[in-house]
């Protein structure tokens, strides 16, 4: 209460001078930034981008420096002076962390500009892009946590409270740690993914029975772009703790298969030649794998499987559909009897003869009936 009364005893003119100093700092910062923008905006280089990103932290720094310069000239109370000095120290620490974060982001963004993911990138390029993006997200979290810890440590009361908390409240620390376990698990999983590379930007994966591509890797989750343009959001820890399929782990090329259910009279040898002809004529084939085999036989049909390879999974899917349709059209035109059909065999000649006799008699009766009607 005594400190508050002493603070209120300060003259309004001193606070007006302090406010004027802050406003002057903002105006000077704006004038300097306009000069920088006039000379650097045209080239659009790295210096301009750095200056543009540092605009807001520089403005805050100018305001803090104005406070630091004017406070000693004012006749403020000891309490207010101590609070303003404490605020200035904490603000400078926060601004330093902000500047470090901007610098790290700019360096990583410049490296990402050299990595092109637009036209069928190779494995090394996608690996490099994944590491950079995960590094960017993780570094921002670590810089923020470190800066927040340093800012809090500038306050004596907070520092003493933190020491007493870690010294005497171990149970509370365990509870807080358990509550933050999902967040920490995802952060650690992000570091593991950046180092071990189980997934990369652009990988074709199957997660929860959904097929898609890894579109984005953030600090805590992964965005999977499913084939029908839906988006699946998956925590980073999922890819460390649970199994999933990665179709482009080593290289994007993949082997696709097509199954035909055919009659036992199907010309397998001719189909093998036709498959080679169809696949060789397609632009989607990468020239590596083409094969046809009978892989199963049921009491009614046989299963014929054709294998073909492509540069990536989308091309493999289109190649499979193309070959499947062309082979069915060829079978319908050249070998219609090889398509699936149901056979029935009547056992016993006597039974067959009796059936034929009854059919003949029935036909005769029907003919007599028609003759009588005409008469």
Secondary structure, 3 states (H helix, E strand, C coil): CHHHHHHHCCCHHHHHHHHHHHHHHHHHHHHHHHHHHHHHCCCCCHHHHHHHHCHHHHHHHHHHHHHHHHHCCCCCCHHHHHHHHHHHHHHHHHHHHHHHHHHHHHHHHHHHHCCCCCCCCCHHHHHHHHHHHHHHHHHHHHHHHHHHHHHHHCCHHHHHHHHHHHHHCHHHHHHHHHHCHHHHHHHHHHHHHHHHCCCCCCCEEEECCEEEEEEEECCCEEEEEECCCCEEEEECCHHHHCCCEECCCCCCCEEEEEEEEECCCCCHHHHHHHHHHHHHHCCCEEEEEEEEEEEEECCCCEEEEEEEEECCHHHHHHHHHHHHHHHHHHHHHHCHHHECCCCCCCCCHHHHHHHHHHHHHHHHHHHHHHHHHHC
